[in-house]
Amino acid sequence: MRIMAVLMGALLVSAPALAAKAKHPAARASALALYERGDYAASVAKGMKDGTAESLTIAARAGLADGVLHDQFCQECFKGTEALARRAIALDSKRADAYILLATAIGFESRNVGAVQARVEGYPQKAREAIDSALKLKPADARTLATLGSWNFDIVNFGGKIVGEFIYDASADAGKTYFIRAMKADPGNKLIPYEFALCLAAYDFDTNKDQIQMLLAVAASAKPGNTYERAIHDRAVALGTLFLKGNKDVFLAKAKRYQGYS
């Protein structure tokens, strides 16, 4: 549970204190190397120690990866990721990747607490504000477009079509459009079709099952570049196998758990 202790520390250390500890580029590269090989606790700790916007963004990325890959939902991981991303943004408001990490962490938090509490906490608005900030900086970025696609699906899944369209200007059609744009912007990124498949499964499995199968096959065809990508590749393979077995309930339960739905 070392990663949770480190991430909880991220909630307690002030941004100025972290900034005062800034070191040199080698520390940032080391944090990235630690992330790439899957040592997320060490990556978070190294990024926090360095304390620059770049290193804190890497730390947030590591914290998010750890939260996503946890066997059980890790709210502390996503809260810590949110805190680290906010600190990175406080030091450099032009880091699009930090805004996307922030929005993604908030998305996982909202799925865990449920629709009512998410609205009370203002999670949909907070996530959209972060995405909009990233869009202003990188309007054609694949990761940003995919996150906006996921946000649209989350809103509709939580509130339904009418609430989604009239309160948040969100829809499943918009979600699909943004994911398709994201895949075209970066066809080599196989994490995006995997996330698209999960969103479609949570929204309407029966209507989209052929596309879900295709997207999982694309994700499973990828050659992983790091530990996180390898883990997601394995999940895509496992989900694809469940799909072929025809056990819809087991497939959906696992897909929703991967997305963080309570």
C-alpha positions in Angstrom: 0.0 0.0 0.0 3.0 2.3 -0.3 1.6 4.1 -3.3 -1.5 5.1 -1.3 0.7 6.6 1.4 2.7 8.5 -1.1 -0.5 9.8 -2.9 -2.1 10.8 0.4 1.1 12.7 1.1 0.4 14.6 -2.2 -2.8 15.9 -0.5 -0.8 17.3 2.4 2.3 18.9 0.9 1.8 22.5 -0.5 2.6 23.4 -4.0 5.1 26.1 -2.9 6.9 23.5 -0.8 7.2 21.2 -3.7 8.3 23.9 -6.0 11.1 24.8 -3.6 12.5 21.3 -3.9 12.9 21.4 -7.7 16.1 19.7 -8.9 17.3 19.1 -12.4 16.1 17.4 -15.6 17.6 14.1 -14.6 15.2 13.8 -11.8 12.3 14.3 -14.2 13.6 11.7 -16.6 14.0 9.3 -13.7 10.4 9.8 -12.6 9.4 9.0 -16.2 11.6 5.9 -16.3 10.1 4.7 -13.1 6.6 5.2 -14.5 7.5 3.4 -17.7 8.6 0.3 -15.8 5.6 0.3 -13.5 7.1 1.5 -10.3 4.3 3.9 -9.7 5.0 4.6 -6.0 8.6 5.5 -6.7 7.6 7.6 -9.7 5.1 9.6 -7.6 7.7 10.1 -4.9 10.4 11.2 -7.3 8.0 13.5 -9.1 6.9 15.1 -5.8 10.5 15.5 -4.7 11.5 17.3 -7.9 8.5 19.6 -7.6 8.4 21.1 -11.1 5.3 21.2 -13.2 6.7 18.5 -15.5 7.6 16.2 -12.7 4.3 16.6 -10.9 2.5 15.8 -14.1 4.5 12.6 -14.4 3.7 11.8 -10.7 0.0 12.4 -11.5 0.3 10.1 -14.5 1.8 7.4 -12.3 -0.8 7.8 -9.6 -3.6 7.5 -12.2 -2.0 4.4 -13.6 -1.8 2.8 -10.2 -5.5 3.7 -9.5 -6.7 2.3 -12.8 -4.8 -1.0 -12.3 -5.8 -1.6 -8.7 -7.7 -4.8 -8.1 -10.1 -2.8 -5.9 -11.3 0.8 -6.5 -8.7 3.2 -5.1 -10.4 6.5 -4.3 -7.2 7.7 -2.6 -5.2 7.1 -5.8 -7.5 9.3 -7.8 -7.7 12.0 -5.1 -4.0 12.0 -5.0 -3.8 12.2 -8.8 -6.2 15.1 -8.8 -4.1 17.0 -6.2 -0.8 16.4 -8.1 -2.4 17.5 -11.4 -3.7 20.7 -9.7 -0.2 21.5 -8.4 1.3 21.0 -11.8 -1.3 23.4 -13.3 -0.6 25.9 -10.5 3.0 26.0 -11.6 2.4 25.9 -15.3 -1.2 26.7 -16.5 -0.3 25.7 -20.1 0.2 21.9 -19.5 -2.6 20.3 -21.4 -1.6 16.9 -20.2 -2.0 17.9 -16.6 -5.6 19.2 -17.3 -6.4 15.8 -18.9 -5.0 13.9 -15.9 -7.1 16.1 -13.7 -10.3 15.5 -15.7 -9.7 11.8 -15.8 -9.1 11.5 -12.1 -12.3 13.4 -11.4 -14.1 11.1 -13.8 -13.1 8.0 -11.8 -14.0 9.7 -8.6 -17.5 10.6 -9.9 -18.1 7.0 -11.1 -17.3 5.7 -7.7 -19.6 8.0 -5.7 -22.6 7.8 -8.0 -24.7 10.2 -10.0 -26.3 12.1 -7.1 -23.1 12.7 -5.1 -21.2 13.5 -8.3 -23.7 16.3 -9.1 -23.6 17.6 -5.5 -19.8 17.8 -5.7 -19.9 19.4 -9.1 -17.7 16.7 -10.7 -19.2 17.0 -14.2 -18.5 20.8 -14.3 -15.0 20.4 -12.8 -14.1 17.7 -15.3 -15.4 19.7 -18.3 -13.6 22.8 -17.2 -10.3 20.9 -17.1 -11.0 19.4 -20.6 -11.9 22.8 -22.0 -8.6 24.2 -20.7 -6.8 21.4 -22.5 -8.8 21.9 -25.7 -7.7 25.6 -25.7 -4.1 24.5 -25.6 -4.3 21.5 -27.9 -7.6 21.3 -29.8 -6.5 18.4 -32.0 -4.8 16.3 -29.3 -6.0 12.7 -29.4 -5.9 12.2 -25.6 -7.9 15.4 -25.1 -10.5 14.4 -27.6 -10.8 10.9 -26.1 -11.3 12.4 -22.6 -14.0 14.6 -23.9 -15.6 11.6 -25.5 -15.5 9.7 -22.2 -17.0 12.7 -20.4 -20.0 12.8 -22.8 -20.7 9.1 -22.1 -20.3 9.5 -18.4 -22.9 12.4 -18.3 -25.4 10.4 -20.3 -24.8 7.2 -18.3 -25.4 9.2 -15.1 -28.2 11.5 -16.0 -29.8 10.0 -19.1 -30.3 11.5 -22.5 -32.5 14.4 -21.6 -30.4 15.6 -18.6 -27.3 15.1 -20.6 -28.4 17.2 -23.6 -30.3 20.0 -21.8 -28.1 20.5 -18.7 -24.7 19.6 -19.8 -24.9 19.7 -23.6 -23.6 16.1 -23.7 -24.7 13.1 -25.7 -23.6 9.6 -26.7 -23.4 10.7 -30.3 -21.0 13.4 -29.3 -19.0 10.9 -27.3 -18.7 8.6 -30.3 -17.7 11.5 -32.5 -14.9 12.6 -30.2 -13.5 9.1 -29.8 -13.5 8.6 -33.6 -11.7 11.9 -34.0 -9.2 10.8 -31.3 -8.4 7.5 -33.0 -7.9 9.4 -36.3 -5.6 11.9 -34.6 -3.4 9.1 -33.2 -4.1 5.8 -34.8 -1.1 4.2 -33.1 -2.6 4.8 -29.6 -4.4 1.6 -28.8 -5.5 2.8 -25.3 -8.1 5.0 -27.0 -10.1 2.2 -28.7 -10.0 0.2 -25.4 -11.5 3.2 -23.6 -14.0 3.7 -26.4 -15.1 0.0 -26.1 -15.6 0.4 -22.3 -17.7 3.5 -22.8 -19.9 1.8 -25.4 -20.3 -1.2 -23.2 -21.5 0.9 -20.2 -23.8 2.9 -22.4 -25.6 0.3 -24.6 -23.9 -3.1 -25.0 -26.5 -4.7 -27.2 -26.7 -1.9 -29.8 -22.9 -1.5 -30.0 -21.7 -5.0 -29.5 -20.1 -5.4 -33.0 -18.2 -2.1 -32.6 -17.2 -3.1 -29.0 -15.7 -6.4 -30.3 -13.9 -4.6 -33.1 -12.4 -2.0 -30.8 -11.2 -4.6 -28.3 -9.6 -6.5 -31.1 -7.8 -3.3 -32.2 -6.6 -2.7 -28.6 -5.5 -6.3 -28.2 -3.4 -6.0 -31.4 -1.1 -3.4 -30.0 2.5 -4.0 -29.0 2.8 -2.6 -25.5 5.4 0.1 -25.0 5.5 0.1 -21.2 4.1 -1.6 -18.1 0.8 0.3 -18.1 0.2 -0.4 -21.8 0.9 -4.1 -21.3 -1.6 -4.2 -18.5 -4.3 -2.5 -20.6 -3.4 -4.8 -23.5 -4.0 -7.8 -21.2 -7.3 -6.4 -20.1 -8.4 -5.9 -23.7 -7.5 -9.5 -24.5 -9.4 -10.8 -21.4 -12.5 -8.8 -22.3 -12.3 -10.0 -25.9 -12.2 -13.6 -24.7 -15.2 -13.0 -22.5 -17.1 -11.4 -25.4 -16.5 -14.4 -27.6 -17.7 -16.7 -24.8 -21.0 -14.9 -24.9 -21.3 -14.3 -21.2 -22.7 -10.8 -21.3 -23.2 -10.3 -17.5 -19.7 -11.3 -16.7 -18.3 -9.2 -19.5 -20.2 -6.1 -18.4 -19.4 -6.6 -14.7 -15.7 -6.6 -15.5 -15.9 -3.8 -18.0 -17.7 -1.5 -15.5 -15.2 -2.4 -12.8 -12.3 -1.4 -15.1 -14.1 2.0 -15.6 -14.5 2.5 -11.9 -18.3 2.3 -11.7 -19.5 1.4 -8.2 
